[in-house]
Amino acid sequence: MGIKGAYHAYLTDLQEIQRFLSNDLTPKGLDAISPVANKTIQDREALKTSFVPLLAALDAIHAEMYNGKK
């Protein structure tokens, strides 16, 4: 999916929750949005995972540029 796709999915979920909760804060409303909230948690994890290769590449660049010096 990549970083862009994962970010878009996560942001879309958050916007859906925001729209829903702006209309219904009742206990039934909170129960109804629960599946979307669970999907948001999964999408957040996918977003975090999508950053792993980027962070590894940045670490490698840093190590190459500074020969391990900080």
C-alpha positions in Angstrom: 0.0 0.0 0.0 2.8 2.4 0.7 3.0 5.4 3.0 0.7 7.5 1.0 -2.1 4.9 0.8 -1.8 4.0 4.4 -1.9 7.6 5.5 -4.9 8.2 3.3 -6.8 5.2 4.7 -6.0 6.3 8.3 -7.0 9.9 7.7 -10.3 8.8 6.0 -11.2 6.7 9.0 -10.5 9.6 11.4 -12.7 11.9 9.3 -15.5 9.4 9.2 -15.4 9.1 13.0 -15.3 12.8 13.4 -18.4 13.3 11.1 -20.3 10.5 12.9 -19.6 11.7 16.4 -20.5 15.3 15.5 -24.0 14.0 14.8 -24.4 11.3 17.5 -22.8 11.1 20.9 -25.4 8.8 22.4 -24.3 5.4 23.8 -25.9 3.7 20.7 -24.0 6.0 18.4 -20.7 5.2 20.1 -21.5 1.5 19.8 -22.3 2.0 16.1 -19.0 3.6 15.3 -17.0 0.9 17.1 -16.2 -1.1 13.9 -14.8 2.0 12.2 -12.8 2.8 15.3 -11.4 -0.8 15.2 -10.5 -0.4 11.5 -8.8 2.9 12.3 -6.6 1.1 14.8 -5.7 -1.4 12.2 -5.0 1.3 9.6 -2.8 3.2 12.1 -0.7 0.0 12.6 -0.4 -0.3 8.8 0.7 3.3 8.6 3.3 2.7 11.2 4.5 -0.4 9.4 4.7 1.4 6.1 7.3 3.8 7.7 9.7 0.9 8.6 11.5 0.7 5.2 11.8 4.5 5.0 13.3 4.7 8.5 15.7 1.9 7.7 16.9 3.7 4.5 17.4 6.9 6.4 19.4 5.1 9.1 21.5 3.6 6.3 22.1 7.0 4.7 23.0 8.5 8.1 25.4 5.7 8.8 27.0 6.1 5.4 27.3 9.8 5.6 28.7 9.9 9.1 30.4 6.6 9.3 28.6 5.8 12.6 29.6 9.1 14.2 27.0 11.2 16.0 
